[in-house]
Amino acid sequence: MHLKLENPRLFSDVISIISELVTEVKIKVNKDGMSLTAVDPANVAMVHFRMPSDLFSEYDLEKEEILGLNLDNLKAVLRRCKPGSSLIIGKNDNMLKLSIHDRIKRDFNLALLDIDVEEKELPQWEFNSVIKLNSDSLVEVIEDCLIVSDACSFIAEPTKFIVEAFGLHSARAEFSSDEIEIHSGSSSARFSLEYMNKFAKAAKISNKAQLSFSNNHPMRIDFTTGNVMLSFVLAPRIEQD
């Protein structure tokens, strides 16, 4: 296996975001590209990442590889990439080889892990509401809601989208169909702001976010940049009587 990224910044950012949800993952590398799907330890959220092979300047692969990795270790190495660096990814027995090329050539070897987790696929559901908005706007409303509560409600109607949170105090943001793209019936669901805040960090890789949800149903959030996709699925917060 010999893969080369001329600009590893995007890959580094994605790994940093995913590492806030899961620590150990299986990264699949095949003829189509690199991907991973993982569920967080609390079994509340899922993350999916896909980077196609044509984004690599060199992509030499004899067979499909499954790379079991500790993301904190991988993130620490990727942070050593500076603007203008290139990254070469290889494999030697049970080691992942990472070479950073800039003014000097630096080599790192990370031990591959035998991770015993069931492989998951990103669910394909039909949603009642699909909202497309600037990711910066999503970040702002999540940060607003965090001031007053640990959960927020997403409410969608054919011509408006509302995000609100209640505690001792309250916060509310409303968007019209003139401001964002709304494809919706009437839907309402409540979600953890701790997780939403982690997902919203994907705004650094994409300026657009797509929220798909239905009444009290898991939500899917997609961030895309070019052909790279970072997606999350989050179970709804069900309040106890």
RAWO-V317888 format. One record per backbone hydrogen bond with DSSP energy under -0.5 kcal/mol. NH is the residue of the N-H (numbers start at 1). CO is the residue of the C=O. Records with the same first field share a line. If there is no record, write none. Layout:
NH->CO, CO
//
This chain:
2->60
3->89
4->58
5->87
6->4
8->85
10->7
12->8
13->9
14->10
15->11
16->12
17->13
18->14
19->15
20->17
21->18
22->18
25->69
27->25, 67
28->26, 35
29->65
30->33
33->30
34->51
35->28
36->49
38->47
40->45
41->21
43->40
46->233
47->38
48->231
49->36
50->229
51->34
53->32
55->52
56->53
57->4
58->4
60->2
61->59
65->29
67->27, 65
68->66
69->25, 67
71->23, 69
74->70
75->71
76->72
77->73
78->74
79->75
80->77
81->78
85->82
86->101
87->5
88->99
89->3
90->97
91->1
92->95
95->92
96->110
97->90, 95
98->96, 108
99->88
100->106
101->86, 99
102->100, 104
106->100, 104
108->98
110->96
112->94
113->68
115->113
116->114
117->115
125->123
127->125
129->213
130->183
131->211
132->181
133->209
135->207
137->134
138->134
139->135
140->136
141->137
142->138
143->139
144->140
145->141
146->142
147->143, 144
148->145
149->145
152->191
153->164
154->189
155->153, 162
156->187
157->160
160->157
161->175
162->155
163->173
164->153
165->171
167->169
171->165
173->163
175->161
177->159
179->176
180->176
181->132
182->180
183->130
185->128
187->156, 185
189->154
191->152
193->150
194->150
196->192
197->193
198->194
199->195
200->196
201->197, 198
202->199
203->200
204->201
205->202
206->202
209->133
210->222
211->131
212->220
213->129
216->188
217->214
219->234
220->212
221->232
222->210
223->230
224->208
225->228
228->225
229->50
230->223
231->48
232->221
233->46
234->219
235->44
237->190
238->236
239->237
//
